[in-house]
Amino acid sequence: MIDLASLVMICQTIHAGGSKVIEAYKKKRFSGAEKTLLIAAAMQGSFHLLCVNEIPVHWVRTGGIDFINTNASDHAYAVKYLEAFRGLCERGYIFHESGQLFMLTDSGFKKARELAAKRNNEDNPGAQEQNK
C-alpha cells in the first residue's frame, strides 16, 4: 500500500534528481487515471491525500472529487488513483507542499490544462469552429 510518507519522498527525490530523470519519465504514456487526475486538478492544482479510521486506505481528492468508492469494501478504485497519483509525482508534475497537501508544478499545470482543453474540444466539437 502506498502511504503519505512514501509519496512525499518520491516527490522530493524526483525533484532532487534533476531534469533528466523527469524528462525521461514524462515520455511515457499517461494512464487514463493519470489523465483524469490532471484534468480534475487543472484549475486549482491542489491534491489532498486523505484517510479516515473507518476506511483502511488512503485516497486522492482533487477538484472537489474524492477518488474512492465509499459504498464498497473493494478499495481497487482508490488504489488505482493512488497509483496514478504516484505516477504523476514520478513524472515531476506534483510536489509536496505540506502535510496532506500536494500541488501541481508549473509543468503539471501546463499538462493538466492542455489535457483539459483537449477534452473540452472533444466534448464540444462545435466550439472549435466557433472560436475560429
N, C-alpha and C positions, 0 to 999 in steps of 0.2 A: 504494500500500500504506500502511496506517496504521502508524505507528511509535510507540514509547513516548513520545518527547518531544512528539509532536503530541497524544496523548491527555492527557498532563499539562497541556499548555497549554489544551486545550479545557476540562478540568475547572476549572482556575484562572480562565479567562476567564468561564465561565458563572457561577461563584460571585461573581466580582467585578462582574458585570453587573447584579446586583440581582434582586429578586424578580419584576419584570415580565417579564423575559426568560424566567426559569424557568417562571413560571405560564403564559405563552403556549405554551411548548413542551410542557408537561405535558398540555395539552388535546388533543394529537394522539393518535391511537390507537396502542396498543402493537403491535409486530410479534410474531409467535409466538416468534421468537428472543429478543426483549427479555423477554417473559413467562417464558420458560424460564430465562434467566439470573437474573432476580429470584427466582423460586421456588427455584432451586438455592442462592441466597445468603441465603435468608430467615432461617436460624438464626444463622450466624456473621457474615455480611455482608462477607466479605473476597473480593477478587478478586486474582489474580496474572496478569500478562501474561508469558508465557514464550516463549522462543526458544532453540533449540539449533542448533549448526552444521550438523547433518545435515538439518535441516528449515528451508527458507528462508522461513518465515512465522511471525509471532507468533501465539499462541493464548491463549485465556482459560481459566483454571482457577478454579472456584468450587464450593463444596460437595463437594469431592472429585472433581469431574468435569472432565476435560480436554476442551474443546470443539475437538477436532481429529480427523481421520481419519488415524490413524498408518500404515495399511497401503496408502495410495494416494498417488500423486503429484499428485492433484487436491486443491488446497487450498481449494476453494469452501466446504466446510463450516466451516473455521476462519475464513475471511474473512466468512462470514455472521454468525458470532458476534462477530467483532471489530467489524463494523459495528453490531450490536445493542448491544454494549458502548459504543461511541461515542455512540449514540443515548441511552443511559441517562446518560452523562456530560453530554450536552447538555441533558437534562431536569433536571439538578441532583440526580439520585438517587445519584451516585457522586462521591467526591472522592479526590484523590491523597494517600495517606498518606506514602509514601517509596519510593524505588527502583521495584520492580515491583509494589508493594502499593497497591491501591486499596480503599476501603471504602464501604459504603452510608452515605448521610446519614440523618438522622432520618426525613425524608420517604421516603427509599429503603427503609428498614426497614419503615415503615408500609405502603407499597405492596406490598413483597415478601411480607410476612406476610398481607396482605389477599388477594393472589393465591394464596398457598399454601393458605390456609384455604378459599378458593373451590374450588380444585382438589380438596382433600381432601373437601369436601362433595359434589362432583360424582362423585368416585371411590367414595364411601361414602354413598349417599343415605339409607340406614337410620340412619346416625349422627346425622343432624339430628333425626329423630323420637325417638331415644333420649335426646337432650340436652334435650328439651322437658319 
